[in-house]
Amino acid sequence: MKLLFLGDFYYDFPEIAGDIDALAEEVRARGLSTVINLEGVLCDPSGLKPIRKRGARLAQSEQCLEALLRLNTVAVTLANNHTMDYGPEGLSEMRKTLEGAGIRTVGAGNNLTEAVKPLIMEDGETKLALFNFGWGAEETVYAKENRPGCAPREEKVILPALRSLQETEPGLPAVVLMHWGYEFNPYPMPVDITLASHLTALPGVQAVIGHHPHCVQPVTQLGGKPVWFSLGNFYFSSRRAGFAKKFDHTPDNLCDYGLGVIFDTETGVTETLGVVYDRETGKSRLMEELSFLPLMPKSDPESPEYRKFAKEQARNSNPVLKDSGFSSRITAGAYNTYRNLKKHFGGLSALLGNGR
């Protein structure tokens, strides 16, 4: 089985676009089954109560399901900052719709146990476990023991879940899919690099694949395992033209580029493809060329030099990032802490020990 992991997918067109069919034709010609990060709730939002949040609330059109099926989608990741946009009812409707169409889900559930549970992909004699976690500081709504939501990006949850799998099924390979980092940052945060190193050190983990920043981030090796920090956007439908950030990079429109990761479950061999949104034609396509990829700086990611460089390259107006978004002391609950500190003390300076 060859799985193609793709980044953020949002579909609000009322019909199937021509470039979806072109992408689907290439996917099927290569014999690939796709695993996509579904960036928006597949539901009818009328009559549902949207949650309160600072960011946009996204609902997919009815044609989203058809687009997924044409792209030979076998699973979607749901641990992200839009899955709970229309509350538990929206999540429930989405999961039923997807699973009714034969598309499996991972990363969200009716409670914490369901949300954290890995998805086991099987094809003949080969098996692969998929884990998916999302970051609360960027508005992923965490599941609780008795509350629907997403699998949390918290080491106290992630590492035991991965170790537990190896105890029950020793040697079962796993791919960990992370929805992390800040939007429009072309370089990963030190905390994400550290977490990736912890993940790749665990038995069974074959690769770590990230998304959320809406732009590609470097690909590297940690502990001899491949890490894609951000695949960037795959297909953002009518909103694609709105991703027009300019980066200190060639090409400067990194948001128009994405990555696809092919993982062969029989051999464990991986291959990286490019995805590009062509503004002149208004279409997306796969490609082999990857010269647009940022390269990891040689400086230690925990060093002040790296943090300074990464922050200078960021194109994010996030309030947490404005204060100190690259501090290694920022945790998954940083945004909630930020809101309280902003209200009472004026910002993250208090959290970082530099305030009153």
Buried (B, 14 or more C-beta within 10 A) or exposed (E): BBBBBBBBBBBBBEEBBEBBEBBBEEBBEBEBBBBBBBBBBBBEBEEBEBBEEEEEBBBBBEBBBBBBEBBBBBBBBBBBBBBBBBBBBBBBBBBEBBEEEEBBBBBBBBBBEBBBBBBBBEBEEBBBBBBBBBBBBBBBBBBEEEEBBBBBBBBEBBBEBBEEBBEEBEEBBBBBBBBBBBBBBBBBBBBBBBBBBBBBEBEBBBBBBBBBBBBBBBBBEBBEBBBBBBBBBBBBBEBBEEBEBEBEBEEEBBBBBBBBBBBBBEEEEBEBBBBBBEEEEEBBBBEEEEEBBBEBBEBEBEEEEBBEBBBEBBBBEBBBBEBBBBBBEBBBBBBEBBEEBBEEEEBBBBBBEEEE
